[in-house]
Amino acid sequence: MWKAKILRSFQFLSTWLFWPGLVLIAWGELTPNPPDLGSVLGWDKAQHFIAYFGLAGMATMVFGFGPRLIQAIIAIILFSGILEILQGFTGRDPDILDFAANSVGALSGFGIGCLLYWWLDPLVGARRRG
């Protein structure tokens, strides 16, 4: 019972935080002078990884297991690639390693999100038991 409540809470938060998170990431990647979080994380690629890990994790909580989840993860990865290309028009340099960090973050968020969803969803657990 408690797992279902936690899953519903994650789903609620993910539903409401996904779009503001997407906008914040787009702004951070396209602004000519992005905020420097290097002192907090110490590595630019970690920022990319964490941002897309969060987006993919939220998408997994919202969509659960289904074909729309795969489409959402592919869209998140494509979105990150488009943003990297658009950076070239904002006075910043596109970086293939940023795209790689974005993609690894999205795939990791998807994987961890699936494990968490599998563990928390009582219906998935019932199907596992028989």
C-alpha positions in Angstrom: 0.0 0.0 0.0 2.8 2.5 0.9 4.6 1.7 -2.3 1.5 2.7 -4.4 1.3 6.0 -2.4 4.9 6.8 -3.1 4.5 5.9 -6.8 1.5 8.2 -7.0 3.5 11.0 -5.4 6.3 10.5 -7.8 3.9 10.5 -10.7 2.2 13.7 -9.5 5.5 15.5 -9.0 6.9 14.3 -12.3 3.8 15.4 -14.2 4.1 19.0 -12.8 7.9 19.3 -12.9 8.7 17.8 -16.3 7.7 20.8 -18.4 9.3 23.5 -16.2 12.4 21.3 -16.1 12.4 21.0 -19.9 12.2 24.8 -20.2 14.9 25.4 -17.7 17.2 23.0 -19.5 16.5 24.6 -22.9 17.2 28.0 -21.4 20.5 26.8 -19.8 21.7 25.2 -23.0 20.7 28.1 -25.3 21.5 31.2 -23.2 24.8 32.9 -24.4 26.0 33.1 -20.8 24.7 30.1 -18.8 25.1 30.0 -15.1 28.4 28.5 -14.0 27.7 25.5 -11.8 31.2 24.2 -12.1 32.0 25.0 -8.5 29.0 22.9 -7.4 29.5 19.8 -9.7 33.0 20.3 -10.8 32.4 19.0 -14.3 30.3 20.3 -17.2 29.3 16.9 -18.4 27.9 16.0 -15.0 25.5 18.9 -15.4 24.3 17.5 -18.7 24.0 14.0 -17.3 22.0 15.1 -14.3 19.6 17.3 -16.3 18.7 14.6 -18.7 18.7 11.8 -16.1 16.0 13.9 -14.3 13.9 14.4 -17.4 14.0 10.7 -18.4 13.3 9.6 -14.8 10.3 11.9 -14.7 9.0 10.7 -18.1 9.3 7.1 -16.8 7.2 7.9 -13.7 4.5 9.6 -15.8 4.3 7.0 -18.6 5.1 3.8 -16.8 5.8 0.8 -18.9 4.5 1.2 -22.4 5.2 2.3 -25.9 4.8 6.0 -25.1 7.7 5.8 -22.7 10.1 4.6 -25.4 8.9 7.5 -27.6 9.4 10.0 -24.8 13.0 8.8 -24.1 13.8 9.0 -27.8 12.2 12.5 -28.0 14.3 13.6 -25.0 17.5 12.4 -26.6 16.6 14.1 -29.9 15.7 17.3 -28.1 19.1 17.3 -26.5 20.7 16.9 -29.9 18.7 19.7 -31.4 19.7 22.0 -28.5 23.3 21.2 -29.0 23.0 22.1 -32.7 21.1 25.3 -31.9 23.9 26.4 -29.5 26.0 27.2 -32.5 23.6 30.0 -33.3 23.7 31.5 -29.8 27.4 32.2 -29.7 28.3 29.0 -28.0 30.0 25.9 -29.3 28.0 22.7 -29.9 29.8 19.8 -28.3 29.3 16.1 -29.2 30.5 15.1 -25.7 27.7 17.2 -24.2 25.3 15.3 -26.4 26.9 12.0 -25.3 26.5 13.0 -21.6 22.8 14.0 -22.3 22.1 10.7 -24.0 23.8 8.6 -21.2 21.9 10.6 -18.6 18.6 10.1 -20.4 19.2 6.3 -20.8 20.4 6.0 -17.1 17.3 8.0 -15.9 15.2 5.7 -18.0 16.8 2.6 -16.5 16.7 3.7 -12.9 13.2 5.0 -13.4 12.1 1.7 -14.7 13.6 -0.2 -11.8 12.0 2.2 -9.3 8.6 2.0 -11.1 8.9 -1.8 -11.2 9.6 -1.9 -7.5 6.8 0.5 -6.5 4.0 -0.5 -8.8 1.8 -3.1 -7.0 0.2 -4.2 -10.3 3.6 -5.0 -11.8 4.5 -6.9 -8.6 1.2 -8.9 -8.9 2.0 -9.8 -12.5 5.5 -11.0 -11.4 4.0 -13.3 -8.7 1.6 -15.0 -11.1 
